Amino acid sequence: MKNSKIVGVGHYVPENVVTNHDLEKLMDTSDEWIVERTGIRERRYFDYTKDTCSNMASRATKMALERANVDVNEIDLIVFATITPDYMFPGSGVLMQRELGLDKKAIPAIDIRNACSGFIYALSIADQFIKTGMYKTVAVVGSEIQSSALEFSDRQRHVSVIFGDGAGAMILQATDEPGKGVLSTHMHSDGTFAEELYVKDPGSSRKREERMTHEMLEGLSLRAHMNGNLVFKHAVVRFTEAIMEALTANGKKKEDIDLLVPHQANLRINNFIQQKLELSEDRVYNNIQRYGNTTAATIPISLSEAWAEGKIKDNDLICLAAFGSGFTWASALINW
Ligand code: UT7
């Protein structure tokens, strides 16, 4: 059986930096509150004249290909994770396929919408296709444009200060090297909590005349609803479980982790995990301070930056973990 080796990682973030002080001008919030409760200092917002969810992903993919020295035409499959696609349908995967050129190669594109866990779900799917021998080179991406859906109001301030825009990508290739690349992935969900972090409208399961109404524009049902306290409490438990599950499945101990790259939802969550697992600070990668929560893009952006900063080296043991809407949670263990 083949293994999936990570041959390149890349990212793209929009140029426009939005600081906490910028947000203070738009709603009743403060730099002090945001930094203390979330760790975020600034985030990026896209420029609608040039950035789209799919073209940000293709820019991240091109960086990953370049770093891997892999030609774009080698890609056999795209797995695209996002909850903020360009269109309701088709998914952004086909748009990225068009964007990349690919000498008109009609490769498949799969769209994944598991929110914050989306990238690890996408990675798991890519890994299975490589393991079965069906595909040799897979581009796995996470890309989000959150800012165009945010409401800058006091009633939405607990959501609007958190999210940002960006994209990250990973190129996986089949290898015969034993014990190399993705060692395992574990995915979970518990739909009991689906409505604790969700966007309700315009949902399909309602009377036709209620699917889109003028009232929706005034209300909150088009906005993200988040029960932040509850999400936080579940996140700290599930993150730890998912990481331990990954380690146990591979006969590894927490001391063996060279770098933990967690989803970036709240610096307090990540600091809690770091302390719980007794990892030194330099073994947990965080960039939420600069980008906020970019949902499916947080992990590949972090991997791309950590790799460029020399914090990920060949044969390092890298652990990925995520928790979010669904609830869904997941982990991956990688021998880089
Ligand atoms: O990636 C998806 C998964 N999402 C997460 O993992 C998010 C997890 N949850 C969280 O990160 C936190 O719950 C939040 C950052 C969203 C909120 O932090 P919190 O410490 O749980 O705050 P809270 O909701 O309990 O609110 C505490 C106070 C409230 O005021 P009162 O009622 O105590 O007077 C809020 O109204 O903070 C107030 N508040 C704000 N104040 C200033 C809420 N948002 C803001 C804000 N600026 N932006």
Residues whose N, C-alpha, C, O or C-beta is under 5 A from the ligand:
A	BS01	UT7	D28 T29 S30 W33 R37 T38 C116 R157 H158 V161 G228 N229 V231 F232 A235 A265 N266 N293 F323 G324
